[in-house]
Amino acid sequence: MANWHIAEVISNHFWTDKLFSLKVRCPAEKFTAGQFVRLALQVGDKRVQRAYSLVNPPGSDYAEFYLTYVDDGLLSPALAALTSGDQIEVSYPASGFFTLDEVPDGDNLWLLATGTGVGPYLSMLATQEPWQRFKHIILVHAARWANELSYTQLIGQWQQQYAGQFSYVPVVSRESVPDALYGRIPALITDQQLQQQSEQKLDSHSQVMICGNPDMIKDTKALLETLGLEKNLRRKPGNVTVEQYW
Ligand SMILES: Cc1cc2nc3c(=O)[nH]c(=O)nc-3n(C[C@H](O)[C@H](O)[C@H](O)COP(=O)(O)OP(=O)(O)OC[C@H]3O[C@@H](n4cnc5c(N)ncnc54)[C@H](O)[C@@H]3O)c2cc1C
């Protein structure tokens, strides 16, 4: 059963007018990187709660969330309006199976994200597990515009620390910029651009995690199936592990 804690907002950082990172002070509850908790607020006369992935690594004395402001959304605009010192309810324990302990071993680990779907990977990459288990890790972060590619400083630290073991491939779909691939994840797999950019194979020896936009998830899963990568299930281990936000 979920326990609700009152947490105090430490900061609310806006990367763009629609993307923000909310940091709250929380007791260091146990969780596995990739899991989510629920946030709740009173919005008008309703108490509204939604699920959000933890961006911070386990063991932190704060919880961080990477969010999209959904126009006409019920909770996300209220979360965007929070400032330092405000209070919010957070449910623990964290839950969810989008975690590395659910992912079988493989030659390499592909982490595919659109938008705020990069959040759970940031938590995982801050732990030792992926680096100890996989020879190569490829983080693909797709956004519409280049200024939506948040957390590049943190990701840059892993590029330095794990040079040779880590590839970061930013992808932008609405403008062409240097240092990012142009297009959408499924098309960039089909024409081998992701594989060439990271110098890694994407085949039945790979493990792939996918998080973000439901259309991207559906199209990528269907494409990976044609390459021999099956959905990963507890009763039938495969290659593709998915988290669906909506
Ligand atoms: C396991 C899980 C983890 C999640 N983690 C995150 C997270 O880390 N960050 C996050 O921003 N959201 C996350 N979500 C989505 C989140 O729970 C809410 O659905 C979202 O914030 C919208 O809530 P709302 O009340 O503002 O909108 P609602 O009034 O509930 O409207 C829902 C609509 O908002 C849109 N929507 C929902 N989420 C997104 C999104 N991330 N980007 C663009 N459009 C969206 C969809 O069109 C959806 O139909 C997660 C959902 C699940 C199930």
The ligand as an SDF file (V2000), in Angstrom:
LIG
                    3D

 53 58  0  0  0  0  0  0  0  0999 V2000
    4.5820    4.9360  -15.1550 C   0  0  0  0  0  0  0  0  0  0  0  0
    4.4120    6.3610  -15.6190 C   0  0  0  0  0  0  0  0  0  0  0  0
    5.4620    7.2570  -15.4580 C   0  0  0  0  0  0  0  0  0  0  0  0
    5.3260    8.5780  -15.9030 C   0  0  0  0  0  0  0  0  0  0  0  0
    6.3820    9.4260  -15.7880 N   0  0  0  0  0  0  0  0  0  0  0  0
    6.2930   10.6830  -16.2910 C   0  0  0  0  0  0  0  0  0  0  0  0
    7.4170   11.5650  -16.2140 C   0  0  0  0  0  0  0  0  0  0  0  0
    8.4850   11.2180  -15.6840 O   0  0  0  0  0  0  0  0  0  0  0  0
    7.2790   12.8040  -16.7490 N   0  0  0  0  0  0  0  0  0  0  0  0
    6.0910   13.2330  -17.3300 C   0  0  0  0  0  0  0  0  0  0  0  0
    6.0290   14.3890  -17.7960 O   0  0  0  0  0  0  0  0  0  0  0  0
    5.0240   12.4110  -17.3970 N   0  0  0  0  0  0  0  0  0  0  0  0
    5.0900   11.1680  -16.8800 C   0  0  0  0  0  0  0  0  0  0  0  0
    3.9950   10.3590  -16.9120 N   0  0  0  0  0  0  0  0  0  0  0  0
    2.6950   10.9330  -17.3690 C   0  0  0  0  0  0  0  0  0  0  0  0
    1.9890   11.5890  -16.1640 C   0  0  0  0  0  0  0  0  0  0  0  0
    1.5690   10.5840  -15.2490 O   0  0  0  0  0  0  0  0  0  0  0  0
    0.7630   12.4030  -16.5770 C   0  0  0  0  0  0  0  0  0  0  0  0
   -0.0370   11.6290  -17.4470 O   0  0  0  0  0  0  0  0  0  0  0  0
    1.1080   13.7170  -17.2630 C   0  0  0  0  0  0  0  0  0  0  0  0
    1.8730   14.5640  -16.4230 O   0  0  0  0  0  0  0  0  0  0  0  0
   -0.1570   14.4720  -17.6730 C   0  0  0  0  0  0  0  0  0  0  0  0
   -0.9440   14.6990  -16.5330 O   0  0  0  0  0  0  0  0  0  0  0  0
   -2.0010   15.8890  -16.5230 P   0  0  0  0  0  0  0  0  0  0  0  0
   -2.9050   15.7000  -15.3470 O   0  0  0  0  0  0  0  0  0  0  0  0
   -1.3410   17.2250  -16.6650 O   0  0  0  0  0  0  0  0  0  0  0  0
   -2.7950   15.6420  -17.8860 O   0  0  0  0  0  0  0  0  0  0  0  0
   -4.1540   14.8290  -18.0850 P   0  0  0  0  0  0  0  0  0  0  0  0
   -5.2960   15.7290  -17.8150 O   0  0  0  0  0  0  0  0  0  0  0  0
   -4.0980   13.5480  -17.3290 O   0  0  0  0  0  0  0  0  0  0  0  0
   -4.0130   14.5510  -19.6530 O   0  0  0  0  0  0  0  0  0  0  0  0
   -3.4050   13.3590  -20.1130 C   0  0  0  0  0  0  0  0  0  0  0  0
   -2.8500   13.6140  -21.5050 C   0  0  0  0  0  0  0  0  0  0  0  0
   -1.6100   14.2960  -21.3970 O   0  0  0  0  0  0  0  0  0  0  0  0
   -0.7170   13.8890  -22.4400 C   0  0  0  0  0  0  0  0  0  0  0  0
    0.5700   13.4750  -21.8010 N   0  0  0  0  0  0  0  0  0  0  0  0
    0.7380   12.7180  -20.6910 C   0  0  0  0  0  0  0  0  0  0  0  0
    2.0480   12.6170  -20.3630 N   0  0  0  0  0  0  0  0  0  0  0  0
    2.7240   13.3150  -21.2930 C   0  0  0  0  0  0  0  0  0  0  0  0
    4.0990   13.5800  -21.4780 C   0  0  0  0  0  0  0  0  0  0  0  0
    5.0440   13.1130  -20.6370 N   0  0  0  0  0  0  0  0  0  0  0  0
    4.4520   14.3000  -22.5640 N   0  0  0  0  0  0  0  0  0  0  0  0
    3.5050   14.7980  -23.4130 C   0  0  0  0  0  0  0  0  0  0  0  0
    2.1790   14.5990  -23.2630 N   0  0  0  0  0  0  0  0  0  0  0  0
    1.7870   13.8630  -22.2100 C   0  0  0  0  0  0  0  0  0  0  0  0
   -1.4020   12.7490  -23.1740 C   0  0  0  0  0  0  0  0  0  0  0  0
   -1.9890   13.2840  -24.3310 O   0  0  0  0  0  0  0  0  0  0  0  0
   -2.4610   12.3010  -22.2180 C   0  0  0  0  0  0  0  0  0  0  0  0
   -3.5550   11.7390  -22.8770 O   0  0  0  0  0  0  0  0  0  0  0  0
    4.1010    9.0310  -16.4780 C   0  0  0  0  0  0  0  0  0  0  0  0
    3.0420    8.1220  -16.5970 C   0  0  0  0  0  0  0  0  0  0  0  0
    3.1860    6.8070  -16.2010 C   0  0  0  0  0  0  0  0  0  0  0  0
    2.0300    5.8610  -16.3520 C   0  0  0  0  0  0  0  0  0  0  0  0
  1  2  1  0
  2  3  1  0
  2 52  2  0
  3  4  2  0
  4  5  1  0
  4 50  1  0
  5  6  2  0
  6  7  1  0
  6 13  1  0
  7  8  2  0
  7  9  1  0
  9 10  1  0
 10 11  2  0
 10 12  1  0
 12 13  2  0
 13 14  1  0
 14 15  1  0
 14 50  1  0
 15 16  1  0
 16 17  1  0
 16 18  1  0
 18 19  1  0
 18 20  1  0
 20 21  1  0
 20 22  1  0
 22 23  1  0
 23 24  1  0
 24 25  2  0
 24 26  1  0
 24 27  1  0
 27 28  1  0
 28 29  2  0
 28 30  1  0
 28 31  1  0
 31 32  1  0
 32 33  1  0
 33 34  1  0
 33 48  1  0
 34 35  1  0
 35 36  1  0
 35 46  1  0
 36 37  1  0
 36 45  1  0
 37 38  2  0
 38 39  1  0
 39 40  1  0
 39 45  2  0
 40 41  1  0
 40 42  2  0
 42 43  1  0
 43 44  2  0
 44 45  1  0
 46 47  1  0
 46 48  1  0
 48 49  1  0
 50 51  2  0
 51 52  1  0
 52 53  1  0
M  END
$$$$
